[in-house]
Every structure is written in structure tokens, then in C-alpha cells.
Amino acid sequence: MTAGVLLAAMLFPVFGGVGLASNRATDTVNEMSGELAKADPPMVTTILDKDGGLVAYLYDQYRIPVSSAQISNTMKAAIVAVEDKRFYEHHGVDWHGIARAAAKAGVEDQATEGASTLTQQYVKNYLAYVVGDADQDAYAQATAHTVARKLREARIALQLEQRESKDEILTGYLNVVPFGNKTYGVAAAARTYFNTTPDKLTVPQAALLAGLVNRPSALNPGKSPEEALARRNMVIDRMRENGAFGNPADASARQIAEDYKKAPLGVVSPLSVPASDCVGIGEGAKDGFFCRYVEEYLAKAGLPTDQLKRGGYTIRTTLDRHATDVAKQAAESQVPKTTKGIANVMSIVEPGTDKHRVRALVANRDYGNNASAGQTSYDLPAQMIPFGAGSIHKIFTSAAALEQGHRISDILPTPYLYTSSVFKGGGSSCPSAGYGEHWYCLHNASPNYPPQMTLQDALATSPNSGFVWLEEKVGVPAAVDMAVRLGMRSLATTKDPERTGKTIADAVKSENRASFTLGPTPTNVLELSNVAATLMSGGVWCPPTPIEQVLDRNGKPVPIREQGCQQVLSTPIANSLVVGLSKDDQGPGTSAAAAAAAGWNRPVMAKTGTTQEYKSAGFLAATPQLAGAVLTFADGSAPRPICDTDPPSLCGEGNIYGGKVPARTWYQTMNTLLAGQPVLPLPPVDPRYQ
């Protein structure tokens, strides 16, 4: 009677009523069985460099879907023998088994067990690991020991068997089920445990994998080899009983089984499970920063990381391994990775009018979670750093001045001491502006500057007084807006640490901060590189992209949301400013010593920068082929000034400058990368800005 009730309940939604609930139940069953027939289980996303080399894998479930032809008959025989020996005889449901389970349970929603066919197990695992993505609640619902769950599972199994062949169902099952150690599906399991492919699995190997499906954690061959061996041998016995080795009663079949049972487990050590993250795989110590930027960039472009970890995408990036290796070596040679409290970070971007490709993101720190070994998981080259780029910001004031009609030959006053008659907010030593306020006053880094010089010479030698004077002419808002336009986009999106509720750009403009041209605000090193790329691209800004192409699991291109390139500064002004920045490596230029030491002999636009307390220093520069920026800064929990010792160290006063460690890192890198490439000239100056 119980079996009859169960049968009626199972078939009623298909053949019985016309009520709304019945129709909905039928629709749900049909929809779920249809999904299983064309199941796309979670897959591994692969990130590649520009030449197709592996950068990283991203996944929640390590799975490599394969076709039936790619799975050995031995593996199929093993799983059928141990999980459902009548698989090829039933139509998706073991009626006798279900009736026994229902009778034992007594009433609906009470505990039940057993009686699941492979088809039903496929349904259960699909709901748990594909629909539910291995979420605990989804798993609990998909595996609940209740008659209600069994009914739903059986209904879907019946429909599925009408849609697919036995071999298709078995293949789908073997592509979905877990095998332990974050491994799902037989192909990933074959690689994880035996470093082979599923078409080459031997009987002992297939039997071990088939045995793991039952209890992958408890039977882990790495932690419980004796239990795993016993389970494997039991599966071999079941294979014999199911006729895998000939007539089960024949002595020859028994002998074959016994011979197979004598084989060692043969599991590889360590298990061949790839790391699922930007940490720990291949060149992760070097490529991790770039990998992390790829994740962040794609999340903003419409492909969040959780989707990447399920989608099985192939991501071809702009990463240049040679550039990364060279830049990493230069960063570490200037500041060893274990240097306490000091980071040396570099980014490289390729100029262009259609795309700004990110070629390298490196630091003296390795990417990882072991801080004592000089590692960090903070994306140093592509996120905001709480220290400034110093006088590199004078580029923005200069660009705003050219846009307002100034020329690179204009004369700037450059006295050692300068008191502004426009900006307020100076210290107690500055003259009073009335009502207790003080004018903004400052001095140059050295008293040896001439009293005046051209804008071009000032960009090369960097007197502070001349650029505060120029900032008075163009206005702080114009300089800030120019910085954002040229590439410092985070200034317009990052909250000012001192002014809650306002972005850095808005806070600086609203308070008319004269210090902006001296670069004290937080900095993004990648954005600094992109500023140089924008200028070298004739004033065309493009997002610094790490992506060449994204393909889905079927090899079809996936469109992503990327900002288009923009002409943010007229080409004549951009070209003239590039030439205005072309003397930094010459004569009294602030990076001349570093350039000479590196044997530099190419035209270059460049600018150094140092913050007031010597806690950070930077260098931005570009040739027509490559643009890059370096920032050296105190990255410890208690930042202190940096001294240019060998190696650099934290100290009391500080004497780091952009022309020292940062410039040396840049020239060392670019000298190597550009070796053998043509020496290209900088663009010509427009006569209007000469």
C-alpha cells in the first residue's frame, strides 16, 4: 500500500490533475530535468599572460568537464558497480528500494535512507553542487533525509531518463560529483590523485575514485590510506560481482580481482590540486599583484570574482612576463624584499591611442600571506597608497597652465623663501593674513636655485616656490581637475582621510589647498604610470587595462564593460608638456645622476617627487614605447622617514628623493626592457607653447 501511495504521489503531477499546484509542480520538474540535460557545472577560470602562459586559476570547485569518450569504460564500470549495479536496467528510479525506504520512514518528512539510483544521485549532486554551488544550506536541502526530497528527486530522475541516454546521464554524474580535496568530477580527480587523465585510469585507480564518491572526506587517501585501500578493494570486488572481469563465478575473474587488489594506492604526493587564487600558484610571488588587479578590474567590468570562480572563462591578459621579471628584479635590487618598513613599487603601462595595456605590476614585496618573509596580499601597485607622490604633481599644475595659455619658456620666480598672497593656511612662522589666519609660506629644498627660471627648467629641477606661484595663476581647482583628467581618477572617488564625506579632489578644491602641487595626497602608482602614458599618447587617456580578451567556457568572446578612450588634453599641449619634461635626466635635472649611473641614452619625459617628511618618494617617466612609475614609501605600521642608505632604511630625519631609489629602479628596468629597440624621439613642441 505504501508503494502504491508513493507511486501515485510521484506520477500525479505528470498524469493526474489540472490544478494550479499540479501544473507548477510539473513545470518545476520539467525545468529541472531540462537543466540537467544541458548542465553547465562550475568550472575553473584560467588567467593567461599575453603569450598564453599560465598566471593563475580561479575556482570554487576544481572541475574539468569531459565527454563520455574521454572517460574510460573501467571508470564507468567501477562507479556503476559500487553505486547502482542495476543502472542499465531501471528507468531512473528503483521502485522496490523506494518503497522499502518509505515503509521504513512511516510518514512523510521523517528520516529515510538508501534506494537512490545513479540518476537520482546525479539530481541530488546537481542540486547541491551546481544549483547550490556547495552552499551549506543548499547541500542540506539537496541531501535532506525526507520522503519529500526523495519524491522530488525521483520525479526529476524519471524525466531526465526520458531526455537523455544512460551514457549521457552517467557522464553528467561523473562530471558533477565531489571526490574530496576541493576536487569535483572525474577528470579533475584523475589529475589530483594520479596526475593522469580519465581515459587512462587503471582498474585500481578507477576503483579508488569510485570509492571516494561515497565519503570523500572520511576516505581521503592522504589522511586515511588504510580506509581508502579497504574501500578501493571493496569496489574491485563489486566490479567482479557485476561482471567487469568476466563470469563472476569463474576462478579467473576472482584471480584478476585479487591481482588488482594487490596494487598500491599509487596516489601522488603532494596531491596535484592547483592553487585557486592569486596566491601560491606558479609565479604567484611576482604575478600575484597583476592577478589581483585582473580580478578587481573585471569585477568593475561586470564579471565579479564569484562568477569568475564558476564560469570556466579563459582570460588572456596584457601581462608581459619579461617586463615583470625585469621590474621585479630592479625593485628588489634597490630595496630588498625583507627590508623592514620600506616598499618599492613599480607599474608599467604601454602608451597608445586605442588602449593603455598594463604590462607589469610589481613590488619588492612578494605577493602572499607570509609577512615575515616580506610578503603582502595588499595590491600595492594598483591601489591607493596613503602617501603622496610629491613634486610629480607639478605636472598637473603645468598642464593646467599650458591649457590656460602659458608656455614652457615662461619665466617662473623661484626664490628660496616664498609667501603666497593668495593661499592661506601656513604655519605660525608665516605672515598673518588678518583675524589670526596666516598666508601659505614655504621654501625650496635647497637655497641654491636661481631667483627665476623657465617652466621647462623648473620641471627639471623642481623648485617648490615657482610652482606654488604658478598654482596661484591657474587655481587649485584647475590643477586638481587636470590631475583627474590625466589619469589620477581615484582622487575623484576616494574619500579624503581628513574630511569625511568628501572625495580627495573635492576636499582639496573646496579648501583651496596650495600644497596640492607639492603632492601630499594619497597616490595610486598604476594611475601615475597611466598619467605618463596619457601624455605620451598625445593627451589620450585610456583605462589602464590588464585584459586582452575574455572567452567563455565554449571559447566564445565575452564582452566586458570598459571605459572608452578620451582626448583629455589637446595633442599640441600634451606633446609640448612631454618636451617640457624632457630635461630631468640631464645636467642639473633631479634624475640625472640615476640616468647616468644606468647609462641611459634615450629621450625621456620624467619627473621626480618627494614628500615633506621623506616618508615617500616617486618617479614618473616615459618613452614613446613604455611609461612607468615608481613609488618608494614607508609601509610599516609606524611609518618613519626613509634614508637613502645601502640598503635604504628608516631613520630620524630622512634624505630619500625621487631621483634616488625610485629613479634608479625605473632606469634600471627600462634600460633592460628597451635594449635593442629603436631610440625614438619625443614629439615636437607646438610653437604656441614653445
N, C-alpha and C positions, 0 to 999 in steps of 0.2 A: 504494500500500500504506500509506503514511504517513497519507494522508487517511482510509483505512478504519479504521486503528487509532484515529485521533483520533476518528472518528465513534463507534466502539464505546465508547471510554472516556467519551465525552460522554453517550451515551444509556444506558449500563449502569445507573447509579443509578436511572434512571427506569423502564426496562423490563426490566432483566436480573435481578439476584439478589434473594434474600430474606434475605441475610446481614445481620448487625447493622451492619457498616460501611456497606453499601449503603443501608440504611434511614436511618441517621444522615445520610449524605450527601444523600439525597433530602429529608429533613426540613429540613436546613440550607438547601438551595436553595429549597425552597418557602417557608420562613420569610423568607428574604432578599427573594425576589421579591414576597412579600406586603407586606413593609415598604416596598419601593419603590413599590408600587401606592398606598400611602396615606402617602407620605413627608411628614414634618414637618421640613424642614431648619431649621438655626439661623436665628433671626430677630432683629431689633432690638427691644429693650425701650425703651419710651418713658416718661419720667417727666414728669408734668404738675403744674402748681401747682393750687391749689384752684379756680381759674376755668377750667382747661383749657389754660392757656398752657404752652408747651414749657419744660421745665427742662433736660433732658439726654437723650441717647441712650446706651444701654449695649449693646455688641455686640462679638463677636469677628469675625463675618462680616457685613459690611453687605449685607443682603439684604432685598428686598421681594417676597415671593411674589405672583404674579399668575395669573389664569386664562388659558386659551387665547384667549378673546375679547379679552383685554387686550394681546395681543401681535400686532403687525402681521404680515400674510402676507409682507411684504417681509423681516422679520427671520427668519421661518421658512424662507423660500426661500434666504436668504443662508447660514444655518447648514447646511442640507441640502446646498447646492451645494458648499461647501468641505470639509465633514466626512464626508458619506455620501450621494453622489448617487443611490445605489440604495436609499435608506432606505425608500421606499414599496413596494419590490419584494421585499425579503428578509423573513424571519421572525425577525429578531433576530441572526442570525449570517451572515457572509459566508464560506460553506464554502470556496470556492476560495481566498480570501485566507488563511484559517487554515491550510489545507493547505500553501500555499506557505510560510507562516511556520514551520510545524512541520518541513517538509522542510529548510528553511534552518538551523533550530536543530539538527537531527540527533537530539538526545536530550533527554529531559525535564530541566527545570531549567537549561537553557542559554539564553543570550540569544536573544530573539526580538523581532520588531518588526512594526508595521503590522497590517492586517487587521481593525481594530476598527470595528464599526458604531456608529452613534449610540446604539443601545440598549446596547451593551457599554460605550461611553464613559459613559453615564448610570450604569451599575452601578459603574464604576471611580470616577467622581467622587462618587457617593453614599457609597461605602466610605471614600473619602479625606476628604471634607469634611462629611458628615453623621454617619456612624458614627464616623469617626476625628477629627472636629472639627479637621481640618487639622493634627493632630499629626504630627510628622516621621516617627515610626515607622509610624503608620497610613498615611500617604501613601506611604512606601516600600513597604509591603506591598501597597497597592492598585495601585501602578504598577510592581511588580517585572517585569522583562523575562524572565519564565519561562513555560514551557508550562503549569505547574501553575496559575499565576494566570490564564492565558488560558482554561484549561478551566473553572475555577470561574466566571469572568466570563461565559463563553459559556453555561454551564448556566443561570445566573440570568437571562441575557438571553432565552433560549428560554422560560423560564417566564413572564417578565414580558410577553412579547408575546402569551401566551395569556390574560393577565389584563387587559391594557389595550390601548386603541386606539393607533394610530400618533400621533394628535394628542395624546393624554394623555402618551405617552412623550416626545414632543418638548417638550411644555410642562414636564414634570418636569425634563428635561435643562436647558432654558433657565433654570429656577429654581435650579439647583444649581451650575452650572459657574462657575469664577472668571474674572473679567475684569481682574484686576490692581488695584492700589491699594486693597487690602482690600475690594474690591467683588465680590460674588457674585450671580449671577442677572441676567437681562436688565433687569429694572425698575430695580434699583439702578445698573446700568451706564448705562442711558439717562439717569438723573438725574446720575450722576457726570460723564460725559463731555460730555453735551449739554444737561443741565438740562431734560429732556423726559420723556415717558412712553413705554413701549414700543409703544403703539398708534400713536404719531405718528412713529416712526422713518422717515427717508427711506432711499432705497437706499444712498447713500454712508455714512450713519450706521450702518445695519444691517450693511453690508459691513465697516466698520471694527471693529465689535463682534464680528462673526463671526470676523474675522481674529485678534483678540486672544486668543480661546479657545485657539489653538494654542500661543502662547508669550507670555502676558500681561506678563511682566517684560521680556523682550527687545524686545517690540514696543510698549512704553509710549509713547503719542503725545506725552507731555510731555517725555520724555527722549530718545526716538529718533523724531522726527517723520518723517524720510525713510524709515526702515524700516517705520514704521506705514503711511505713504502707499503704499509699494510693495505691502505685504501687502493693504491695502484694495483697491487696483486689481486685484490678482490675484483677489480674491474676486469682484469685479464681473465679471471675465472668466469665472470659473467659473459665475456666475449666468446669464450669457448662454449658455454652453455647455449649461447644464441647462434652457434654455428659459424663463428668467424674463422675457425681453423679447420673446418670440415665437420664430419659427423661427431657431435659432442661425445658420443659413447665410445668412439674409437680411441685406442691407445695412442695412436699418432697425434690426435688432437690434444690429448692430455699431455703428451710429451712436449709438444710445441708450446703449450701454455706454461709448463714448468720451466722450459728454457727461457722464455721471455721473463718470467718472474725472478730469474737469477741475475738479470741485468741490474747494474747500479742505477740509482736515480738519475745521475748524469746532468743534474741541474747546474747551470753556470754560476760562478761566484766571482764577483757580485752579480746579482740579477741585472739583466740588461734592460732596465727601465730608464728611459731618458728623463732628464730633469724637466719639470713642467713650469718653467719660469724663466725670467731673465737672469736668475742666479744659478750658477752651478753647471751650466752646460758648455762644453767646448771652450770657446774663448770668452766665457762669461765675464771674467775679470776685466777684460778690455771692452767687450761689446755690450756689456750689461747696460751702460748708460744710454747707448743708442737704442737698444731693445726697449728699454723703459720709455724712451721718447716715442717710439713707434706706437706703443700701447696708448699713451696719452693722446697722441695726435689722432689716432684712429677713433678713439672714444669721442673726441670733439667732431670728427668727420662722420659720425653715425654708426660706428662699429665698436660698441663698448666691449670691454675685456671679457665679460661673461659670455657674450656672443662669440667672440673670437675663440674662447676655450671650448665651444661646442660645434663651431661651424665647419671645421675642416678646411679653412682657407689656406691658400698659398700666397704669401705676401713677399713680393720682390721689392727690396728696399734700395736706397741710394748709398748704402754703407760701402765705403772704399776701405778694404782690409789693409792695403798698403799704407794709405794715409793714416788710418787708425794706429797701426803698429808704429809708424814713424813719430806721430804726435805723442803717443803714449810714452815712447822711449825718451823723447825730449822733455816731457813734463816731469818724468821721474829723474832724469839726469840732473835737472835743476833743483828739484825738491824731492828727495827720496820718499817713497810711499809711507814709511814708518816715521817720518818727521812729525814730531808731536805738535799739534795745533796749527799746522800750516797746510793749506790745499793749493794746488796749482792746476788750473782747469783750462782746457782749450776746446774750441769748437771751430770747425772748418766748413764753409759754405761755398758752393760754386756759383759765381755770378751768372746772370742770364736774363733775357727779357721775357722768357716764357715760363721759367721755373728757376727757383733757387734750391738746388739739391744739397742736402746736408751730407757731407762726406765723412765727417768724423766728429765724435763727441767723446772726449777723454779727460782723465784727471790723473794726478799722481796717485790718488787712491784707487785701489781695485774696487770693482763693483761686487758687493757681497755683504754678508751679515756678521763678519768677524772683525770687530773694531780694533782688537788688539793686533791684528795682522795688517792694519792700515786699510781696512775695507769700509765701505759705506753703501747703503742702499738708497741714499738720498740722491736724486738726479742732479748732481752738481752742475753739469754743463748746460742744462736746458730749463732750469727752474730759477726763480728769483733768489738771489743771494743777498743777505741783509747788509752787505757792504757796497760802497759805491765804486764807480769806475774812474773817479777823479776827473782830471782835465780832459779826458776823452769827450766830455760833454761840451767842450768848447767848439766842437764840430757843429753842434746844433745851433749855437748862437751865431756862428759864422755863416751857416746855411741860411738862417733867417735874415741875416744882414745882406747877403748877396741877393736874396729874393726881394729885399726892400731897396735895392739899387746900389749897394756898396760894391766895391771891387777888391780883389786880392792884393792890389797895390795900395789900398787906402792906408793912411798912417794912423796908428793907434798910440795914444800916450801910454807909457809903461813905467811910471815911477815906482820906486821901491815901496813907498807907502802911498795908499790911496784911500780917500774918504769919499763915499758916494754922497751926492746931493739929491739923489732920487730914492735910494733904498734905505729903509730903516731896519733896526734890529741888530745893531752892532753891540759890542761888549762895553763894559764900563770905561774902557780907555778911549772909546770913540767920542767925538764931539757931540754935545747934546743937540737934539733937534727940537727941543722945547717940550714942556709938560712931562719931563722925565724920560722921554724917548731919546734914542741915540741913532745917529746915522750909521750905516753899514760901512765898516772900515776893514782894511786887510793889507797884507804886504806880500811881496813876491818871495819865492823860495830862496832867492839869492839877491844881494844888493848890486850884483854885477851887470844887470841888464842896462842897456842904453835907455835914455829917457823916452824914446819913441822908436817905433819900427813898423814895417808893413804888416798887414794881416798875414801874409804868407810866411814871413819870418817869425811872427808871433806864434803861428800854429806850430812851427818847428821847434821853438824854444820855450813856449808855454808860460809867459808872464801872466800871473793872475790879474794884475791891475788892469791890463789892457782889455781883458775880456769882460770884466765887470763894467768897465766903461762902455764897451760895445753893447753889452746887455742893457745898459741904460737907454741906448739908442733904439734897439729893436723891441724891447719889452720882454719881460719874463714869459707872458703867455705865448708869444710868438716862438720863443726858444723851446718851450715845453711842447707845443703843438708840433713843431718841426721834429723833435725827438721821436714823438709817437708816429708821425708820418713816415720817417725814415726807417723805422723798424722797432723802436722800443715800445711795442704795443702793450706790454704788461704794466707800464706806468699808468695807462688809462683803465686798467681793470683790477689792479692790486690795491687793496686798502692801505692807506698811509698808516704806518705803525704808530704815529704820534697823533693822528687826527681821525678818530673813529668816525666812520660813516662817509668819509671822502676817499676817493682814489688818490694815489700819489700825485698824479698830474693835476687834479682839481685842487688839492691842498696847496701845492706849490704855487699854482696860479692865483688862487684866492688870497694867499698870504704874501704874494709878490716876493718870493724868496730869492734874493740876489745870489745866494750860494748855489743855485741850480747849475750855473755854468761851470762850477768847480766840481760837480759830480758827487755829492754826498748821498744821493738817493740809492735805494736797493737796485741791484743790477741783475740782468739775465745775460749770461755770457753768449748764448746762442743768438739772442737778439742783437747783441753788439756785433757779432760776425755778420749778421744779416744787414746791419746798417752799412757796413763796408761793401757788401755785395750790392746793395741798392745803389750806392754812389757809383760803383764800378760798372753798373748796368745802365748808366745814363739816367739815373733817377727813377728807375722802375722797381717798385717794391713787389716782391712775391713772398708768400708764406714760406718759411724755411721748411721744406718738405722732406721727410725721410722715405716717401713712398714713390715707387715707380709704377707698380701695378698690384691690384688685388684680384685674385681668382677664387671662385667658389670651389666647392668640392668636386664639381663636374668640369672644372677648367674654364668656366665662362667668366669674363671680366665683371667685376663688381664696382659700380660707380660709388665714389665717396664724395662727401661734401668738403671741398677745399675752396678757400677764398681765391678769387682771381687776382692776377697781377694788376697793379695800379701804377700809373705815372704820378708819383707823389711829389716829384721835383722836376722842373724842366731840365731837359738834357743839357742845354748850354750851362745852366747853373751847376748841375751835378758834375759835369766834366771840368768846369773851372775850379770847383772845390777840390776835386781829386788832385789837380795840379797844385792848388793851394796847400795841399797836404803832402806834397812830394819832396820836401826838404828835410824831413825828420831824420833820415838816415845819413845826412850829410853835414859836414862842418860842425857848427855848434848844436845841431839837432839833438833832441833828447834821446834818440835811439842810435845815434851814430856809432858809439863805442860798441854796442852789441852787434850792429851790422858789420862793422869792420872785423870784429873777432870771428864772425861767421863767414867772412869772405864774401859778403853779399855784393852783387854787381848788377842788379836789375832795378829798373824804375819801380817805385812803390809809393803808394799813398799810405801814410801812417800817422798815428797819434798815440802818445803815452798819457798815462794818468795816475795820480797818487792821491789818496785821501789824507785829510789833515792830520789824523792821528797815526798814520802809517800802518793801519790795520788791513789795508788792501791797496793793490796797485794793478794797473791793467795796461794792455797794449792792443790796439786795433790797427789792422793793416790789410792791404790787398794789392794784388797784381791783377792784370786782366784775366788770368786763369783761375785764381783762388783767392778767397777772402777768409780772414780768420781773426779770432780774438782770444786773448789770454787774460785770466784774472788770477792773481795770487792773493790769498786772503787768510786771515786767522779763522780757522774753522772749529776751534775748541769751544768748550762750554764757558770758558773765561777768556775771551779774546784779548790779546795784547798786541802792542806794536811789533812789527817784523823788522829784523835786521838782515842785511844782505851779507851774511857770513857764509862760510862753506862747510856744511850746507846751511841754508837760511835757518834762522832761529827766532824765537820770541824773545823780546828784550824790553828794556825800560823806555828808551827814547824812540828807537826805530829810525832806519835810514833806507828802507825799501823805496824804490821808484819804478815807474812803469818801464823805464829804459833799462832796467836791470833784469831780474828773473823773468818777468813777462816777455820783454823784447827778446831776450836770449832764447827763450822757449820757441817763440814764433819764428825767428830767423833760422834756428837750427832745423825746425820742422820743414819750413818752406824751401830752404836750400836743397834739402834732400828730395822733396816731392817734385820740385821743378827742374831738377837736374836732367839735362837732355832735351827739355822743352825749349821752344824758341823764346828769345828775350823780346817781349812785346812792349811797345811804347805806351805811355799813358795817353788818354785822349787830349786833343788840343784845347787850349783856353779860348773861350769866346771873347772877342775883342771888347764886348760890353762889360766884361767882368775882369779884364786884364789888370 
